[in-house]
Amino acid sequence: MNDICLSTYGSRSRKPSPVNRMMAEYAGDFRDGVDINLGVGYVNEATIPRDLLLEAKARVLENPRHYRAAYNYGSAEGSTRLRASIRQFLIDNSIGQLTPEILDSRTIIVGANGATSLLEAVAQVQEPGIVVTSDPVYYIYSDFLERMGFRILAVPEEEDGIDVSRLKNMVDALGDDVCDIRFLYLVTINNPSSTILSDAKRSAVVSYAGEMSRRLGRKIPVVFDRAYEDLIHDPAVPALRSGLHVDELGIVFEVGTLSKVLAPGLRIGYMIGKDGDFLRAIVQRTSDIGFSAAMINQEVASYMLDNHVADQLRSVRAGYRAKAVAVSRAIRECLGDVCCECRGGQAGFYYYLTFRDVEADENSPFFRYVSRRTGDVTIDGAPCDRNPRVIYVPGTICVHACGELVEVGRRQLRLSYGFESVDAICKGLNIMREAAEYAVQSTR
């Protein structure tokens, strides 16, 4: 008997994605207090305002006239109160230097399950084709897009974001296939590399997307993923301007999240863009997969934005700044002679390392050492009591398999300083130092 008939997407999903596999391994046998998570991008637990969230929930439930039907279904566009709170949050905190005038000409919608659900909807409402993005890629979304049948055009980035000259050359090289371009997708604080997309690059990308739109006779959306932009904690970084400032054709759509500022468990993501068929189709997708995000979470988020977000922003940014500085110092001390490049530490909670000679892919001696799979009991520990393991994201997952960075990707890795304490991170970096020495000895 044949197995259950799967769609093309279903067939491609039989094999777990790298992040699916990594999360499963983390949840399956990770030992708290023993193993060290520098890979899975969890936020710093200390930044989650538990007491304030309890207060917010109580206030919401005490005031059913204002926060009506908090435990019921909601509208697919999102809670009216939450969307108004997001608008005021953006204005009051100079997020993207957005003004009331710009926001008055745009629509804010809330996703069904965080920012990821909105990105999923962007793919669902368009015919498969080519998606232009920067390399290193946001591997979670690019993997999903390819399972959906999209092709990825991965353009190497520079110090301030995607190389726009290369972008134009690579698009020109598509020839007639240029007609298959569906949208451009850029993470403004790149995950994994933490590269900050400059205002100049944002303007250039939007301008070029406008040129392509006019050439092809249809609008090419530019989706800016702002997941980490609220976590710019280095005071040396100038205030960034939203791509909506230069959006003459109504093709810019920005995706934001409250996960990094408040709590991932609230699952609140939002999109800002010009009202029209594209945005309405995304709203319908939200309706199709669950009517709306959980209303209680939306109303709690609204209360938090209205009453506590300014102090919360300062606290979160200060916390990540302190960790970024401490971890930067530890990287230099532990891996300074191994690394030839270290990006990050200005926003979000990632560092992206490039080693001079040591490879860090999943088949490398370095990886086998930190995962305690060398076969040497003095390194690995006993099978029933392995020595501390270190989880990180190999660069081979982060660079696109058909892009130009495959070779260097074998010597790269992303580490997160979000979840673990500084002491645990330093311990993990020391183990990485041992792993680098082991890798060098193994190749002699």
N, C-alpha and C positions, 0 to 999 in steps of 0.2 A: 504494500500500500504506500502510495506517495505521501509525503509529509504535507502539512498545511501549506496552502498556496500563499506565498508572500508577495507583496509589491516589490518593485525595484528597490525602494527605500528599505523595506523590511529585509530583503536579501542582503543588502549592504550593511544592515545593522546586526546581523547574526554574530559578527565578530565585535567584541567590545572596543570602543574607542580608547585611545591611550588614557584619557582622563577618567573614563569609566573604570578601566582596569586599575588605575592608580588609586582612585577613591575606594574601590572594593578592597584592595590590599590594605589600605590605611584602616578602614573600618573593621577588617577581618581579624587581624592579629597584631595591631599596633598596641604597644605596651606604654601606657601613660607613665611618665616619670622615668622611663628607660630609653625607649626609642625617641628620636628627635625629628619632628616634622618641619623641614625647611622646604617642602614641596607643595603640599595641598594649600591653596591660597585662602585659608581661614583668616578672619580678622582677629585682631588682638582682643581676647576675652575681656581684658580690663577696660576696653573702650565702650563696651555695651552697657548702657545706663539702666540697669535692671530696676533699680528703685524708681526711677522716673517713668519707666515703662509700666510698672505696676500702678503708679499714680495716674498715668494717662488712661489705662484701662478702667480704673475706678471712676474717673471723671466722666468718661464716655458713657459708662453704664448708668451713672447717676443722673445723666441729662438726656433722656430719650427724646425729648422734644427737639433738641438741637442735633444730636447724633441718632437719628431715627433708624430703627431696624438694623442695629449694629450686628445682630446675629442672624440676619436674613440675607437673601440674595441682593445684589446691587446691579447698577447699570454697567454695561460693557465699557462705557467711556471712562468709568471710574467715579468715585465719590465726588459730588460737587464740592463738598468742604475740602477734601484733600487736594483737588486740582487748584482751588483758590489758595490753599496754604502753600502749595508748591510754587505757584506764581509769586506770592509775596516773599517766600524764602529766596527765590532767585533774585528778586529786586533788592530786598533788604541786605543781602550778603554779597551783592555785586558779582554774582555768579555769571561769568561770561560777559560782564558789563552789560547785561541785558536791561533794557528800559521798558517802562510800561507801554510805550508806543510800539515797540517790536513785538512784545507779547500780546498786545491787543490784536495784532494782525495774524497771530498764530493760534493753534489749538493745542491744548495739553490733554493727553490721554494717559490712562494707567493700565499697565499690563496685567495679565491674568496671574502671573507667577514670577514677579521680578523682571529685571531688564532682559533676561534670557528669553522670556516668553515673547517679548516684543521683537527681538532679533529673529526668533523662530517664525513669527508672523510675517516679517519682511520677506523671508524666503518662501513662505507658503503662498503668498498672494501674487507672486511673480512667476512667470515661466522660467524654467531652468535656462541658464546661459552663463555668461562670464561675470565673475565678481572681481573687481580690482581692489587689492589691499596691499599693505606694506609687509615686508619680510625683514625680520621674523614676524610670523603671523600669530594672531590669537587662535591658537591651535584648537580650542574647544569649538569655536564657531566655524572655522574653516573645515574641520573634519565633518561637522554636521552638514554644511553646505554641499560638500562633495557627496555625501550619502544621499542628499536630496537631488543630486544630478547636476549641480553647478560645477563649473570649472573655475579654478582660482588662478588669477594672474597676479603673482606675488612680486612686488617691486621693492628692491632693496631700499632701506632707509638710510638717511644721513643723520648727523648729530641732532638736527632739529625736525626730524620726521621724514616722511616718504620723499624720495628723490623725484621731483616733478619732471625734470628733464628726462630721466630714465622712463618715467611713466609715459610721457608722450611718445618716446621712441618705441617702447614696447607695445603701446596701443597701435602705432603706425604699422608695426611689424605684423599685426594681426591680419592685415589686408581686409578681405571681405568679411572675415569673422568679427570685425569691429561691430557689425550689426547685432552681434550676440551679447554685447555688454548690457548687463541689467542694472547694476548699481556699483558705487564705490563705497567701501567700508573701511573706516579708519578709527582705531582706538586712540583717543587724544593723548592719554598717558599710556604708551604702548604696553600691553601685556603680551609678551614677557619682558621686553627690553627696557621698559620704563622711560623710553625716549619721549620727550615732551614735544608735541606737535606745535610748532611756532605759529604765531598769527600770520606771518608771511606765507607759510606753507598752506594754512587753511584757506586763505584767500586765493592762492594759486590753484589749489585743487578745485574749489568751487567754480572759479573762472573757467578752468579747463572742462569741467563737467558741463558748464553752460555752453561752451563751444561744441562739445560732442552732441549735446541735446539739439542744438540748432542744426548741426550737420546731419544727424539721423532723423530729425523731424519728430522727435519724442523726448520727453523729459527723462534724464538719467539721474536718479536720486543719489545724493551723497549722504550716507549715514555716518554720523559722528557718534562714537560710543564714548561717553564721558564717565565711565565707571569709576575712574580714579581721580578725576579732575578736582573734586571737592577736597581731596587729600594732598594738595600741594602744601608741603610743610616747610620747604626751604625759603626763607625770606628773600633770598637772592633772586628767586624766580619772579619775573614781572607778571602782573595780572594779565590773564589771557582773555581774548575776545571771542565770543561765540561766533561760529560760522554763519549764524542767522543774520549778522550785521551785513554780510555781503551777498545775501541770497536774493537776487533780483528775480529769478524765475520761479521761486517757490519749490526748489529741489533739495533743500537742506532739511534733514530730519535728525534731531539730536536725541539720543537715548541717555537718560540719567537714572540714578538709583539712590535709594536711601540705605542700601545695605552697608556701605562702608562708613556712613556717618552715624546711623542709628543701630541697626541690627540686621544681618542677613535673614534671620528667621521671620522678619515681617514680610519678606518677599514683595517689596514695593519698588517697582520700576516704572518709569514714565517716559513718554516721547513728546517732543515739541516739534510741530511742523505746520505747514500750510494745509488748511482743510481742503479736501478733495477726494477723488476716488481712492487714491492710495491709502490715505489715513482712514477712510471709512471702511475699506476692506480689512484693515488691521483691527479695527474695532469689532467688525463682524467675526473675525478669527477669535478674538478674545471671548466673544459671546459663545462661539461654538465649542470652546474647550472648557467652559466653566462659568459662563455668564459674567463673572468679574473676579477680581482679587477678593479675598475674604474681607468682608465689610468691617469686621471688628479690627483687623489689622490696618485697614485704610483710615479708620477714624482715630485709632491710636496714633498713627503716623501724623495725621492732621493736627491732633492736640500737641504732639511733640514739636512739630514745626512752628506752631503758633506760640508756644510757651517756653521752650527750652533749647531750641536749635542753636542759637548764637553761642551760648556757653558750651554746648556739646561740641560744636565745631572747633572752638578754641582748645578744648580739652583733648579731643581726638588728634588734632594736628600736632599739639605739643607732645603727646605721647609717642606718636610715630617719629617725630623729629628726634627725640632723645634716643629712640632705638636705632634710627638710621645712622646717627653719628657714632654710637657705640659699636654697631655692627661694621661700619666702614673701617673703623680702627682695627677691629678684630680680623677683618679680611686682609688688611695690609700686613698685620703681624703673622697670621697663619699661612696665607697664600700669596703674599706679595711677590715672591720670586717665582711663583708658578703661573700667576695671571699676567697677561699682557694687556687686558682691558677689563674695566669694571664699570658698568653703567648702572644708573639708578641712584637712590638715596635722596632724591629731591621731592618726590611725590609718590603716593601709594606706599607699597611695602615690599618691593622686590629689588634685588640686585641681579644683574645679568653678567655672568663672568665668562671671559674667554681665556682659556689656558694657552700657554705658549706651545707646549709639546704633548701634554697629557690629554688623552681622549677620555670622554665622560659619558659615552653612549651606553646603552643597556648591556652591551656585550663586552665592555671594556674591563680591564683589571681594576680600574678605579671604582666603577660601579659595583663590581663583585665584592670589593673590600667593604664599602660602606653598607652594602646590603647583607653582608656576612654570608656570601655564597662562594667563597674562594675554594672551599674543600679542605682548608687548613684549620684544624680545630683550635689552634692557638690564636687564630684571627677571628674565626667565626664564633667560637664558643661551642658548648655542647648542643646537640640538636634540640634538647628540651629546654635549654637555657642559653639562647644566643646572646652574644655581646650586643651592646647598644648599636642600633642601626640608624642611619641617617637617610631620610627621604628628600629627594630633590627632583626637579624636572630637567631631564637631559635636553640639550639643545637640539638633538635630532628630532624631538617632538615639536620644538618651537619653530624650526625653519621649514619652509615648504619643500616637500619631497621633489618637486619639479622645478624648484627655484635655483638661484645661483649661489645659495649659501650652504648647500649640503655639506661641502667639505669642511668649512669652518665650524658648522653646527656640531660636528663630532667632538669638538674641543670646547663646547659651550654648555652652560647650565644656568638655570634660573633658581635662585633660592629666595625664600620668603622670610622676612623678619616680622611678619604680622602676628603669628600665633604663639610661638615659643617665647620664653623669657630670654633676656640677653645672656644669662649664664648658660642656659641650654644651647643657645645658638653658638656661643663660643666653644662649648664642648663639641658641638657638631662640626665646627670649622676645624678644630684640632684633629678630629677623626678624618676629615677630608685631607688634612695635611699628611696624615699617615698613609691615606689611600694614594695620594699623589706619589709619595716616596715608594710605595709598594708597586705602583704602576710603572715607574721608571725602572725599578729593579727587575720587573717581570719582562721587560722588553730588551734587556741586555743579553 
